[in-house]
Amino acid sequence: MSVLSRVSVPAATHELAGVVVALFSNPERAAPRNLPGSVGDQLPGDHNQLATSVVDRLVTGPPGLGTSAARIPSWCTTVGETIAATGRGAKSRMPDGPTGLGTSAVRVPAGRSASGRSGPELYCPPAFRDDEALGEEVNDRLVDWAGQVGIYPGQLDRVRAANFGRLMMLTHPATNDPDRLLAAAKCALAEWATDDHFLDEESLGADAKVIGSRLGITHAAVDPADLPVNYAPQLDQALSEEPVAGAYRSAFDHLARYASPTQVARLRHELAVMFMAYNHEAHWHNAGRTPPVWEYLTHRHENSFLPPMVLVDPIAGYELSSVEFADRRVRRVFALAGSASMILNDLYSMAKESDTDFDLPKVIATEEKCSPQQAIERTVQIHNELMHTFVEEATVLSHLGSLALRRFLADIWAWLGGNREWHSTTERYHGASNA
């Protein structure tokens, strides 16, 4: 089901809806506001204070990944120690016992939470900031742009209700510039429109049988194709008839004001992976099969929130070096965050009824033949396992890497908190009359 459709669909009445709503409506957060060992405790946008404060805490010696042998840590955060959260009075404890992927069954219990609530608790930080006026300004500009490029004809009220401007404000707290946030918002809405136009919304032309060719043509707008002169006009005509392609062209033009060619190329790469994943999902629809859990999680690795997350450094006004961005250890924690955020979105989707959509609780229930309640609890455990592993490994990388890497990891952590906050407060949780 499309993101916009979920906004206007009546709230689910089944008994699991309350479980999912409780996961997102709990104002407490199980994770600390700031990533341990990062620069996340600095005021957004104050680059000079940020750098000065962190230098006092940096390890000595040459910076960057691969130089840890020549450096002596001045302080460290040990996995398993108690870390006090700075936001909303929440408290966080890193998991005891074995760590890493595959150990969640012995270290992420789904019992009574620290807040005294029964049931599973999502491990996720709170939002760094919540500036409603800024979010509304970005959202107004985004809706105007959506009307100009024509990606949601006759549905702009639903675009406004989804409030993607608020999502960008929450997930990019390092800037207060509405134009920078709008650049990120345009890219994100083009990405959601790809899903809606090609896979989910039949009213917008979605058809799983032809998604491959449509994605292939649209990618020529993401990564401009230069055809021989006799054939270029035909491609231009095809792109002009595809609203999503026009949205990508416009969004990339705006992004180029703030992102370097290297940063734009990173987004192109993530979109190429996402396009491949849409073909993967279309196969399930065409074949009429539910994937096993391992295959679904592989798909969520490929179809995650990495495209919007990859913009955290250009929107904040700095650039993570190519060497560190491409480092396998950095890529791993980045991908862990992307998968966890999309699994959170799967839980969010459970709050509205959808018989045709794929989500992790559904495929778990099918494979393990367990109850929907048990499938939700297992999904929360998987989400929390990914999040705990991200924290553990990102904390280590924060000590080994450059100042830019510390900031990048802190910005990803802030993005996760803002994403969770948006999911917990979007219109869909407050009745169809408000959507």
Secondary structure, DSSP 8 states (H G I E B T S, - for coil): --HHHHHHS----SHHHHHHHHHHH-S--SS-SS-TTSSTTS-TT-HHHHHHHHHTTS-BSS-STT-GGG-B-S----TTSEEE--STT-EEE---S--STT-HHHH---SS-TTS--S--------S---HHHHHHHHHHHHHHHHHHTSSTT-HHHHHHHTHHHHHHHH-TT---HHHHHHHHHHHHHHHHHHIIIII-GGGT--TTTHHHHHHHHHHHHTT----TTTHHHHHHHHHT-HHHHHHHHHHHHHTTTS-HHHHHHHHHHHHHHHHHHHHHHHHHHHT----HHHHHHHHHHSSSHHHHTTHHHHHT----HHHHH-HHHHHHHHHHHHHHHHHHHHHHTTS--SS---HHHHHHHHHT--HHHHHHHHHHHHHHHHHHHHHHHHHHHHHS-HHHHHHHHHHHHHHHHHHHHHHHSGGGG-GGG-
